[in-house]
């Protein structure tokens, strides 16, 4: 019985409340910068450079490494931009094709009756299939060009990295 009273008294004892103080002026100005770096989860290139400079290793150019990483990120951003613009153009063209097809369909519905309706509709159907094939080919070419542009940016950067690596590995 004695032990249960001791356990109960420990759990019910009140802890003093922590008081929160307002941040000082220097802390409040640093808070948004720290929050921004924490929200992205990644340090900036400047922060990374400062951190790496602490660990100076002879024979390694830290500035060149940071610069290479910056160029890699820029190449990825450019490739992403190229891909986005390609997808945007592709979506816009698909919308235009859909609008053209709907206009053709509405025109076909107006002429659906009459003596020559069957022959006109057969001719329209034939033209419609040919147009659909041409549109499909155009969209496929647009997609291939978009992919090619984005990939070229990454290939160029990769080639630069390989050239830099070969330069570093050359015996002096």
Secondary structure by P-SEA (a helix, b strand, c coil): caaaaaaaaaaaccccbbbbbcccaaaaaaaaaaaaaaaaccccaaaaaaaaaaaccccccaaaaaaaaaaaaaaaaaaaaaaaaaaaaaaaaaaaaaaaaaaaaaaaaaaccccaaaaaaaaaaaaaaaaaaaaaaaaaaaaaaaaaaaaaaaaaaaaaaaaaaaaaaccc
